[in-house]
Amino acid sequence: MKIVLLTAVILAAPVANASPKTTPAAVPQNLHVYNQNGNTYVDHLPADCSSKRYYLSPNHKAYDQIVAILLSAQIAHKKVVLRYDGCTNRGTQGKVIGVYLK
C-alpha cells in the first residue's frame, strides 16, 4: 500500500520546466570582460530576469565562440538571440548558454 501511495505522489508532483529560454532578437551592447577571472557580461533586451544584463561564464565550453558572435554582432549592428538558463546574481542576470544571429 505504501508503494502505491508513494508512486501516486511522485506521478502527481508537478514537473519543473528546466528548458533554456531565449530573448527577443536585438543588437548586443556593452560586451565586456569584467575581471581577471574572465567573467563576461553583455546588455540585451530583458526577458525573465530583472535586468538587461546577461552573464557568460568563462568556463562555458563554447565561451570563445559565443564571445566572437556577440562581438561581431555588436560591431556590425546585427541582431542576435541569446539562449539563457535561468537567472543568476540574485535573479538579476540571465546565464548565457548560447547565441545565434537573427
Salt bridges, closest charged atoms under 4 A:
ASP43 OD1 - ARG53 NE 2.71
ASP48 OD2 - LYS21 NZ 2.75
